[in-house]
Amino acid sequence: MRTKLLISLFIILGLLAACAERNPHPMDMSVAVRNAGTKADHEALAEHYEEAAKEMQLKADEHKRLLSQYESKSYIYGRRALDLQSHCRGLINAYEKAAEENLELANLHRQM
C-alpha cells in the first residue's frame, strides 16, 4: 500500500514538473502580441513560436526514445514499466500538442 502511494506521488510530481517545463516563453507574450504592429514584429513572433515548437518536438522525441526503452526492456523495470510507459505516452502527447499549437500561432503571425 505504501509503495503504491509513493509511486503515485512520484508520478504526480513528475507530471507537475513536466507541466511547469512547458512554458517556452521567457517574455510576457501577451504584451508582445498586443504591441505587434509591423510585419517585422509579427515575423519575430512567428520565429519565436517556431523555435518553441522545435523545442517541444525535441522533448517529444526524447520521450519517444525513453518509451521505446521502457517497452523493449520492461523486464528491467518490473512493475514500474507500465507506469513509466504511461507517463512517457502522456508527455509525448502533451509536447506534440504544444508543438502543433506553437506552429499554428507562428502561421497566424506570418499571415498578419
Secondary structure, DSSP 4 states (H G I P E B T S, - for coil): -HHHHHHHHHHHHHHHHHHHHT---SS-HHHHHHH--SHHHHHHHHHHHHHHHHHHHHHHHHHHHHHHHHHHTHHHHTTHHHHHHHHHHHHHHHHHHHHHHHHHHHHHHHH-
